Amino acid sequence: MAATATAAPSAGAASPLSAAQAKAASLEAEIQQTGRQIDALDQQYQAAIAKKAALDQQIGVTEAEISRSQNHIGRDKNVLHRAAIEAYVTGGTSAASSALFSGSQTSAMDSTVYNQVITGNLNTAMADLNTAIAQLDAQEQTLKAEDAQAAQAVATAHAAFQSAQALGSQQQAALAQVKGQIATLIAQQQAAAAAEAAAAARAALATAASSYPSSPVPPPAAGGAGAIAVRAAESQIGVPYVWGAEDPGHGFDCSGLTAWAWGQAGVYLPHYSGAQMADSTPVPISDLQPGDLLFYGPGGSAHVAMYVGGGEMIEATFPGTTVRIDPVRFGSNFAGAGRP
């Protein structure tokens, strides 16, 4: 638009400006693509963290079971040994009730037989409990191996996110440089343009602007949880995208915005787009209502937005943007709609 506000430049001046504008447009497209990748990696990272946390909890439960079993072995062993000593040495009630000691006198053979019985019972109990511990230990080792893999997945997802974020920063720096070049070229053209040509260009710009008035966002249907969620989301328009955030007035990522907005309507959603899709009831496009969620990527794993009506949706897209209303996208990456 800046080029139309200046006097018609010479062919030599137009060429560098057109090239710079084309380069800027290309960089902006790359930045948007990188931003969407960052948002998808954010969701994958959060899913990896959730999986590792679940495995850590399982490992804790298994270790507690192993500890209880080991304590049980120790208690059983002590009880059986005390019973053997009391029955044979002191002639207590155990000996009195045992057929092995029912004679007039305890013999060496009676003692041997009794010890064999006691030892057999103890060995059986020990074997059973040791088997249980071995099974639990094997389960723990398996869980720890899976936990190590999950930790690696967390590290890999975080590294990928950081790499994409660094790429986005590089692209933003390149875009800023090109925009500086564009500004310089436009300034040179404006300085060389005659006052009459500049006035004509300004008039043309005003005419063009009046030809494309901004259309208001259609209000959501009155009442209902979906309407409450839409109003909550729209109250955050202009809040910046912040990776992993769910902080009204300060920052959101895509699933953080939808989780928080539906939370204001009393509906809990997990902070992960794929899990939100799994927890929602599928809705055909023809039946979309304000508040319904729109998912992108396999299983909704890449992005989520909220339908607000009139063919538009509200979303937190990627770093460098803010919560905003965009036209609904039904491209090849669209995975489906769901109603929480």
N, C-alpha and C positions, 0 to 999 in steps of 0.2 A: 504493500500500500504506500510506503514511503516514496517509491519511485514516481507514483502518479501525482504526488504533491509538488513536483518540481517541473521546471520548464523542460521541453523536449530536448534531451541531450544529443550531442553529436554521436555518430555511429561509433567513434573511437571510445567515447566515455561510457556508452551503454554496454559495451561488451564486458568490461571488468565488473560492472555492477550486476549484470545478469548472471555472470559466472559465480560471483560471491553469493547472490541470493539462492542460486541453485545448490551451492555447497551448503549453505545454511539450512535449506529445506531437507537436504539429505542427512545432515547431522541431527536435525530435530527428529527425523524418523528413526534414526539409529538410537537416539537417546530414549525415545518412547519404547522401542523394542527392548533395550537394555533394562529399562525401568520395570517392564512387565516380567522380565526374567528375574530381576531382584525380588519382586513380590512373590513370584512362584517359589524361588529358593527360600524365601522367608518361611513360607508355609511348609516346605519340606523339612527345614531345620526344626521347626516347632514339632512336627510329627516325629522326627527322630528323637528329640528330647523326651517326648511323651512315652515313646516305646522304651527308652532306656530307664525312665523312672519306674515303669511297670515291672521291668526285669529286676531292678534293684529291690523293689518291694518283694518280689517272689523269692529272691535270694535271701532276704532277711527272714521270711517265713520259714524257709527250708533250714536255715542255720538254727533257728529257734527249735525246730522239731528235732534236729540232730542233738542239740544240747539237752533237750528233755529226755531223749532216748538214752543218752549216755548217763544222765543222772539216774534214770530208772534202772539201768544195769548195775550201777554202784549200790543202789538201795537193795535190790534183790539179792545181790551177792552177800551183802552184810547180814541181811535177814536170814538167809539160808545157813550161813556159817554160824550165826548165833544160835539158831535152832538146833543145829547138829551138836554144838558144844553143850547146850543146856540139856538136851535129851540124853546124851550119852554120859557126860561127865557128872552132871549134878542129878541125873535121874529125875528130871522134872516131869511135868504133865505130858510133854510130848513123848517121853520114853515110856511112861505108864500106859499111854493109850496105843503105843506101837506094838504090833504083833511080834516084832523082832526082839523086844525087851520084856515080854510077858512071862518069861520063865523065872525061876527062883534066883537066878544069878546071870549077870551079863558076861558073855564069853567073848573071846577074841574073834571067833567066827561071826557072832552077832554084830560086833563092832565093824568088821569088814563089810558085811552085807549092808549095814545101815549107811556106812560111809559111801558105798557104791550107789545106793539109792539117792542120798543127798547130792552127791557129785553129779549123778545123772540128771537130776532135776535142775541143778544149777547150770550144767552144761547146755541142757536143752533151752533153758531161758536165755542164757548168754548167746547161744547160737541164733535164736530167733531175733533177739534185739540187735545183735551184730549184723545180721542180714538186713534188718530194717535200716540200720545206720549206713550200711554199704550202699543200699538203694538210694537213700536220701543224699549221700555223698556224691553218688554218680549224677543224681539230678542236679545237685548244686554245681558240679563241674560243668554240666551241660549249660546251665543257666549262666554261669560265669563266662563261658565261651561266647554265648549269644550276647551277653552284656558287653564283652570286649568288642564284638562286631558292631553293636549298637553305638558304643562310644566312638568307634572309628567312623560310623555313619554320621554321627553328630559333628565330628571334627571335619569330615569331608564336606558336609552341607554348609558348615560355617565358612570353610575356606572358599567354597564356590561363591557364597554370598559376598565375601570380602573381595574376591577377584572381580565379580560383576560390579560391585560398588566402585572399585578402583577404575574399571573401564568407564563407568558412567561419569566419574569425575574428570577423566581425560577427555571424554566427549564434550562435557560441559565447558571445559577450558578451551577446546578447539572451537566450539560454537561461539563463545564469548569473543574469541579473536576474530572470527569471521564477521560477527555482528559489528565489531569495531571497524573493520574494513568497510562494511556496508555503510556505516554511519559517516565515515570519512568521505566516501564517494558521493553520498547524498548531499553532504554539506558542501562539497566542491561544486556539485551541480546547482545547488540552490544559490550559491554565491555568484555563479556565472549567469543565472537566469535573470531575465528582465522582470521588472516589477509587474508589468501587465501579464506576462506569462505565469508568474508565480500566483497572482490573484486568480487567474483562470484555473490554474491547477487546484488552488484551494477551494474554489467554487465546485469544481468537478468532484473533489473529495467529499465535500459536504453533501452533494447530490447522491454520490454512491453510498454514503453512510445512511442517508435517509431512506434509501431503497431496501435496506436490510435491517428493519427494526428488530430489536430483541423481543422474543416472545416469552411471556411469563410461564413459569412452571405450573402445570395444572395441579390443583389441590388434590390430595388423596380423598378417597371416599370417607364420609363422616363416620366416626365411631369404629370400634373394632381394634384388636391388637395390632393389625397391620398398619392402620392409620396412625396409631400411637408410635409405632416403630419408625414410620416415615417421618413424622414430625420431629422425633428425636434426632434422626440422622440429618435432616435438613437444618436443625439447629447448629450443626457442626460444620456447615459449609464455610470454606476458607481456612479451616484448621489444617495444618500441614501433615503430609504423610510422614510417619515415623515408624521405622521397621520394628515389628513386634509390639507396638504400643496399643493401648486401649485406655486413653487418658483424655476425657472430654475437655475441650478448650486448649489442649496442648498438642496432641498427636494421635493418629490412628494408622494402622495398616488396614488392608482390605477386610480381613475377617475380624479384626478388632472393632471396626466401625459397625459391621452388621451384628456382631455379638452384643456390643454395648447398646445399640439402638433397640434390638429385640428385648434386651434385659430391662429396658425402661417400660416395656409392655408386660413384664412379668414372665418372659419366656427365656430360659437359659439356653445358650448355644456355646459350644466349645470354640476356643480361639484357634481355629484351623479350618480353612475352606473345605477341605475334603471331608472332615468330620461333620461340618454343617450340612453338606449335601446328603451324607448318610443319614443324618437325623431329621431330614425334611421329607415331606410328602411330595412326590413328583407332581408337577402341574403342567398341563399342555399350554403351549404358547397362546392359544386362543382364549384361555381362561385366566390369564395373568391378572392379578389384583395388586394394588399398592401394598408394599411390604414383602411381596414374594421375592425370593432370592434367585439370582442368575449366576450360574456357575460356568467356569471355563477351565479347560485342561482335563486330562483323564481323571474321572471320578471327582471332578471339581477341585483338583489339587493345585491349580495354578492361580485362580482368582475368583472372587465373589463380589457381586454388586447387589443393590436393592432396587427393585422396580418401584417407580413413584407414580406411574400413570402417563398417559399421553405419549407412549413410545419412548420414554426417557427413564434413566436410572441414575441413582446416586452412588458414588464410589470413591474410595481412596485408591488411587491408581499405582503410583510408584514414587520413589524419592524425587524431590524437587517440585512436586505438585501439591495441591491441597484437595480437601474433600470438595467434590463438585458434582454437578448434574451433567450427564452426557447422553447422547442418543443411545438406545439399546443396540448392542452389537450381537448379530446372529451369524457370525462367520464360522469358519471351519473349526475354530477352537472352542465354540460354544458347546457345553456339555449338557445343559438342560436347566430347568427351573424347579424350585422347590418351595413349599410353604411350611415354615416351622410350626 
